[in-house]
Amino acid sequence: MTKLHADLERFNPVTVIGAGTIGLSWATLFLAHGLTVRLYDPRSDLQEVVDQHFQSIGSTLDLLGLPSTGFMEKLNLTSNLQFAVEGTSFIQENGPEKLELKQQLFAEIETYIGPHALLMSSSSTLPASEISAKMKNKSRMLIGHPFNPPLVMPLVEVVPGSFTSQEAIKDAMAFYVALGKAPQLIQKEVFGFVANRLQFAMLREAMYLVDEGVVAMEDVDEIVKDSIGLRWAAAGPMLGMHLGGGQGGMEAFMRHLGPTMEKSWAAQGDLMLNEETIQRLAQKSRDSYGASSIDELAKTRDQKQMAILKTRN
Ligand SMILES: NC(=O)c1ccc[n+]([C@@H]2O[C@H](COP(=O)([O-])OP(=O)(O)OC[C@H]3O[C@@H](n4cnc5c(N)ncnc54)[C@H](O)[C@@H]3O)[C@@H](O)[C@H]2O)c1
């Protein structure tokens, strides 16, 4: 048995809490790596949602070079939380992004699990110290925040609280590596972690520019894909900035373009998502993308994403 295989097997079977966008994608990744999965969700249409998901995910798995059959024998669906977590030692929670709900969930999960279970939350913004507020033993609770869809995207932000043990951090990092992910350990808890803070800063300006009529919604996509997206996929923003300064590196960049950058920061929109703004932007999104279904758009995105990933490796 290889080390990677052993890092997965020691947590087999695993539990996925929440069968929405993120939970289903994690469950697929776990199954494709041979793990047995208990999938918990209180929704009444759980079986239907799962069937629909697995009918459409085969081509993505094929493109990833992962197996796409034999999942159903290893997948247990349940709306009983105790059954979902008792006896498993890796739990990936993907319930709604509501603090109270996650606090209750983890406090209850804790009563059913053994001392070695790893408790991960996929939360996009809420730190482990807040989610674990009602737990007695928080030493194995931390954030494992994926980028959507976790089946495809490499990044998982691993964000421990001050109470999370070093062993739990090590175990979580090893588990995600064994799944072929690229976990990044975030050094300090902040709301929104790193990837989303960066993303949301840019999305705010993108929405502002569209709302102001500066640029069409679908043109923002083209502009980013043909410039920043391409550059950042190759070098990232910080190295990109260092290279933008020529031989003088980042210092030269900041001295040369710093004043322009500051002027641009000051000019940026302070858009808030009130009801009127949501309705205006939602209408524009229907005008721009409405001709295709979300499933069709997501499939095309996944295919392009994987083609880019392949050339990167
Ligand atoms: N969507 C994204 O892009 C994204 C990316 C990374 C992380 N996340 C995080 O993942 C989590 C799930 O997000 P999502 O987009 O999959 O949401 P979603 O709305 O698609 O799915 C949430 C699921 O949780 C279920 N649920 C409701 N009450 C529950 C309960 N008490 N216990 C367990 N499950 C319950 C719902 O039935 C639903 O199936 C959130 O914390 C979110 O911040 C989302």
The ligand as an ORCA input file, in Angstrom:
! r2SCAN-3c Opt
* xyz 0 1
  N     -21.171     26.873     -3.662
  C     -19.906     27.218     -3.602
  O     -19.340     27.792     -4.550
  C     -19.105     26.904     -2.368
  C     -17.707     26.794     -2.502
  C     -16.950     26.406     -1.375
  C     -17.571     26.196     -0.159
  N     -18.926     26.331     -0.061
  C     -19.525     26.076      1.253
  O     -20.074     24.774      1.234
  C     -21.242     24.720      2.068
  C     -22.405     24.208      1.229
  O     -22.625     25.090      0.151
  P     -23.452     24.631     -1.138
  O     -23.194     25.672     -2.175
  O     -23.197     23.210     -1.422
  O     -24.937     24.807     -0.588
  P     -26.293     24.099     -1.118
  O     -27.391     24.994     -0.740
  O     -26.132     23.689     -2.540
  O     -26.357     22.761     -0.256
  C     -26.620     22.756      1.113
  C     -27.225     21.419      1.468
  O     -27.346     21.348      2.891
  C     -28.553     20.670      3.169
  N     -28.987     20.968      4.537
  C     -29.987     21.769      4.955
  N     -30.062     21.734      6.296
  C     -29.096     20.885      6.721
  C     -28.689     20.422      7.985
  N     -29.290     20.827      9.101
  N     -27.675     19.544      8.052
  C     -27.046     19.133      6.937
  N     -27.400     19.532      5.708
  C     -28.413     20.397      5.606
  C     -29.528     21.164      2.118
  O     -30.629     20.250      1.990
  C     -28.632     21.197      0.884
  O     -28.684     19.975      0.171
  C     -21.448     26.116      2.613
  O     -20.870     26.205      3.890
  C     -20.679     26.988      1.625
  O     -20.166     28.169      2.211
  C     -19.704     26.653     -1.133
*
